[in-house]
């Protein structure tokens, strides 16, 4: 497991320590959890080209939508 060193203002350190303690985690584990959440929140590389853009069937067409119903005014 890699070690990272970074600097934050004292106020940020205090907040991180309080939140880690409230979560029942060590400071290191708490920060790692934040980083994992942030890093893992995007789409994987090539997702849209391989999945969403990978349709190889006939062209998709939107079918008839019919007419909108008439509703009473409020």
mmCIF file of the C-alpha atoms, coordinates in Angstrom:
data_MODEL
# 
_entry.id   MODEL 
# 
loop_
_atom_site.group_PDB 
_atom_site.id 
_atom_site.type_symbol 
_atom_site.label_atom_id 
_atom_site.label_alt_id 
_atom_site.label_comp_id 
_atom_site.label_asym_id 
_atom_site.label_entity_id 
_atom_site.label_seq_id 
_atom_site.pdbx_PDB_ins_code 
_atom_site.Cartn_x 
_atom_site.Cartn_y 
_atom_site.Cartn_z 
_atom_site.occupancy 
_atom_site.B_iso_or_equiv 
_atom_site.pdbx_formal_charge 
_atom_site.auth_seq_id 
_atom_site.auth_comp_id 
_atom_site.auth_asym_id 
_atom_site.auth_atom_id 
_atom_site.pdbx_PDB_model_num 
ATOM 1  C CA . UNK A 1 1  ? 0.000   0.000  0.000   1.00 0.00 ? 1  UNK A CA 1 
ATOM 2  C CA . UNK A 1 2  ? 1.356   3.396  -0.969  1.00 0.00 ? 2  UNK A CA 1 
ATOM 3  C CA . UNK A 1 3  ? 1.819   6.295  1.409   1.00 0.00 ? 3  UNK A CA 1 
ATOM 4  C CA . UNK A 1 4  ? 0.928   9.831  0.393   1.00 0.00 ? 4  UNK A CA 1 
ATOM 5  C CA . UNK A 1 5  ? 1.978   12.982 2.171   1.00 0.00 ? 5  UNK A CA 1 
ATOM 6  C CA . UNK A 1 6  ? 0.098   16.240 1.782   1.00 0.00 ? 6  UNK A CA 1 
ATOM 7  C CA . UNK A 1 7  ? -0.457  19.451 3.657   1.00 0.00 ? 7  UNK A CA 1 
ATOM 8  C CA . UNK A 1 8  ? -3.732  20.974 4.795   1.00 0.00 ? 8  UNK A CA 1 
ATOM 9  C CA . UNK A 1 9  ? -4.485  24.008 6.951   1.00 0.00 ? 9  UNK A CA 1 
ATOM 10 C CA . UNK A 1 10 ? -4.810  23.315 10.677  1.00 0.00 ? 10 UNK A CA 1 
ATOM 11 C CA . UNK A 1 11 ? -8.566  23.959 10.577  1.00 0.00 ? 11 UNK A CA 1 
ATOM 12 C CA . UNK A 1 12 ? -9.011  21.264 7.929   1.00 0.00 ? 12 UNK A CA 1 
ATOM 13 C CA . UNK A 1 13 ? -6.942  18.827 9.964   1.00 0.00 ? 13 UNK A CA 1 
ATOM 14 C CA . UNK A 1 14 ? -9.131  19.481 13.002  1.00 0.00 ? 14 UNK A CA 1 
ATOM 15 C CA . UNK A 1 15 ? -12.295 18.851 10.999  1.00 0.00 ? 15 UNK A CA 1 
ATOM 16 C CA . UNK A 1 16 ? -10.869 15.667 9.479   1.00 0.00 ? 16 UNK A CA 1 
ATOM 17 C CA . UNK A 1 17 ? -9.843  14.330 12.879  1.00 0.00 ? 17 UNK A CA 1 
ATOM 18 C CA . UNK A 1 18 ? -13.271 15.069 14.390  1.00 0.00 ? 18 UNK A CA 1 
ATOM 19 C CA . UNK A 1 19 ? -15.103 13.445 11.499  1.00 0.00 ? 19 UNK A CA 1 
ATOM 20 C CA . UNK A 1 20 ? -12.827 10.396 11.532  1.00 0.00 ? 20 UNK A CA 1 
ATOM 21 C CA . UNK A 1 21 ? -13.401 9.983  15.252  1.00 0.00 ? 21 UNK A CA 1 
ATOM 22 C CA . UNK A 1 22 ? -17.179 10.358 14.830  1.00 0.00 ? 22 UNK A CA 1 
ATOM 23 C CA . UNK A 1 23 ? -17.094 7.675  12.116  1.00 0.00 ? 23 UNK A CA 1 
ATOM 24 C CA . UNK A 1 24 ? -15.043 5.387  14.353  1.00 0.00 ? 24 UNK A CA 1 
ATOM 25 C CA . UNK A 1 25 ? -12.138 5.355  11.894  1.00 0.00 ? 25 UNK A CA 1 
ATOM 26 C CA . UNK A 1 26 ? -8.484  6.249  12.047  1.00 0.00 ? 26 UNK A CA 1 
ATOM 27 C CA . UNK A 1 27 ? -7.615  9.478  10.278  1.00 0.00 ? 27 UNK A CA 1 
ATOM 28 C CA . UNK A 1 28 ? -5.745  7.553  7.585   1.00 0.00 ? 28 UNK A CA 1 
ATOM 29 C CA . UNK A 1 29 ? -8.660  5.200  6.920   1.00 0.00 ? 29 UNK A CA 1 
ATOM 30 C CA . UNK A 1 30 ? -11.147 8.069  6.891   1.00 0.00 ? 30 UNK A CA 1 
ATOM 31 C CA . UNK A 1 31 ? -9.138  10.021 4.316   1.00 0.00 ? 31 UNK A CA 1 
ATOM 32 C CA . UNK A 1 32 ? -8.671  6.871  2.211   1.00 0.00 ? 32 UNK A CA 1 
ATOM 33 C CA . UNK A 1 33 ? -12.451 6.391  2.242   1.00 0.00 ? 33 UNK A CA 1 
ATOM 34 C CA . UNK A 1 34 ? -12.971 9.953  0.986   1.00 0.00 ? 34 UNK A CA 1 
ATOM 35 C CA . UNK A 1 35 ? -10.409 9.451  -1.792  1.00 0.00 ? 35 UNK A CA 1 
ATOM 36 C CA . UNK A 1 36 ? -11.952 6.119  -2.879  1.00 0.00 ? 36 UNK A CA 1 
ATOM 37 C CA . UNK A 1 37 ? -15.382 7.718  -3.065  1.00 0.00 ? 37 UNK A CA 1 
ATOM 38 C CA . UNK A 1 38 ? -14.093 10.645 -5.138  1.00 0.00 ? 38 UNK A CA 1 
ATOM 39 C CA . UNK A 1 39 ? -11.965 8.573  -7.501  1.00 0.00 ? 39 UNK A CA 1 
ATOM 40 C CA . UNK A 1 40 ? -14.625 5.928  -8.071  1.00 0.00 ? 40 UNK A CA 1 
ATOM 41 C CA . UNK A 1 41 ? -17.407 8.318  -8.986  1.00 0.00 ? 41 UNK A CA 1 
ATOM 42 C CA . UNK A 1 42 ? -16.694 8.695  -12.705 1.00 0.00 ? 42 UNK A CA 1 
ATOM 43 C CA . UNK A 1 43 ? -17.399 6.578  -15.735 1.00 0.00 ? 43 UNK A CA 1 
ATOM 44 C CA . UNK A 1 44 ? -14.663 4.074  -16.655 1.00 0.00 ? 44 UNK A CA 1 
ATOM 45 C CA . UNK A 1 45 ? -12.420 4.983  -19.591 1.00 0.00 ? 45 UNK A CA 1 
ATOM 46 C CA . UNK A 1 46 ? -14.019 4.030  -22.906 1.00 0.00 ? 46 UNK A CA 1 
ATOM 47 C CA . UNK A 1 47 ? -17.447 3.349  -21.344 1.00 0.00 ? 47 UNK A CA 1 
ATOM 48 C CA . UNK A 1 48 ? -19.466 5.327  -23.849 1.00 0.00 ? 48 UNK A CA 1 
ATOM 49 C CA . UNK A 1 49 ? -17.559 4.044  -26.860 1.00 0.00 ? 49 UNK A CA 1 
ATOM 50 C CA . UNK A 1 50 ? -17.818 0.406  -25.745 1.00 0.00 ? 50 UNK A CA 1 
ATOM 51 C CA . UNK A 1 51 ? -21.277 0.320  -24.211 1.00 0.00 ? 51 UNK A CA 1 
ATOM 52 C CA . UNK A 1 52 ? -23.489 3.264  -25.056 1.00 0.00 ? 52 UNK A CA 1 
ATOM 53 C CA . UNK A 1 53 ? -21.895 3.841  -28.457 1.00 0.00 ? 53 UNK A CA 1 
ATOM 54 C CA . UNK A 1 54 ? -21.487 0.167  -29.202 1.00 0.00 ? 54 UNK A CA 1 
ATOM 55 C CA . UNK A 1 55 ? -24.936 -0.448 -30.739 1.00 0.00 ? 55 UNK A CA 1 
ATOM 56 C CA . UNK A 1 56 ? -24.439 -2.448 -33.906 1.00 0.00 ? 56 UNK A CA 1 
ATOM 57 C CA . UNK A 1 57 ? -28.069 -3.157 -34.828 1.00 0.00 ? 57 UNK A CA 1 
ATOM 58 C CA . UNK A 1 58 ? -30.365 -1.218 -37.130 1.00 0.00 ? 58 UNK A CA 1 
ATOM 59 C CA . UNK A 1 59 ? -30.842 2.488  -36.524 1.00 0.00 ? 59 UNK A CA 1 
ATOM 60 C CA . UNK A 1 60 ? -33.088 3.225  -33.571 1.00 0.00 ? 60 UNK A CA 1 
ATOM 61 C CA . UNK A 1 61 ? -36.277 5.109  -34.324 1.00 0.00 ? 61 UNK A CA 1 
ATOM 62 C CA . UNK A 1 62 ? -38.680 6.726  -31.923 1.00 0.00 ? 62 UNK A CA 1 
ATOM 63 C CA . UNK A 1 63 ? -42.143 5.261  -32.309 1.00 0.00 ? 63 UNK A CA 1 
ATOM 64 C CA . UNK A 1 64 ? -45.440 7.133  -32.474 1.00 0.00 ? 64 UNK A CA 1 
ATOM 65 C CA . UNK A 1 65 ? -46.011 9.030  -29.223 1.00 0.00 ? 65 UNK A CA 1 
ATOM 66 C CA . UNK A 1 66 ? -49.746 9.442  -29.669 1.00 0.00 ? 66 UNK A CA 1 
ATOM 67 C CA . UNK A 1 67 ? -51.537 12.582 -28.564 1.00 0.00 ? 67 UNK A CA 1 
ATOM 68 C CA . UNK A 1 68 ? -51.356 14.213 -25.185 1.00 0.00 ? 68 UNK A CA 1 
ATOM 69 C CA . UNK A 1 69 ? -54.444 13.871 -23.027 1.00 0.00 ? 69 UNK A CA 1 
ATOM 70 C CA . UNK A 1 70 ? -56.456 16.985 -22.251 1.00 0.00 ? 70 UNK A CA 1 
ATOM 71 C CA . UNK A 1 71 ? -56.622 17.691 -18.524 1.00 0.00 ? 71 UNK A CA 1 
ATOM 72 C CA . UNK A 1 72 ? -58.877 19.943 -16.520 1.00 0.00 ? 72 UNK A CA 1 
ATOM 73 C CA . UNK A 1 73 ? -57.315 23.240 -15.500 1.00 0.00 ? 73 UNK A CA 1 
ATOM 74 C CA . UNK A 1 74 ? -56.685 23.790 -11.825 1.00 0.00 ? 74 UNK A CA 1 
# 
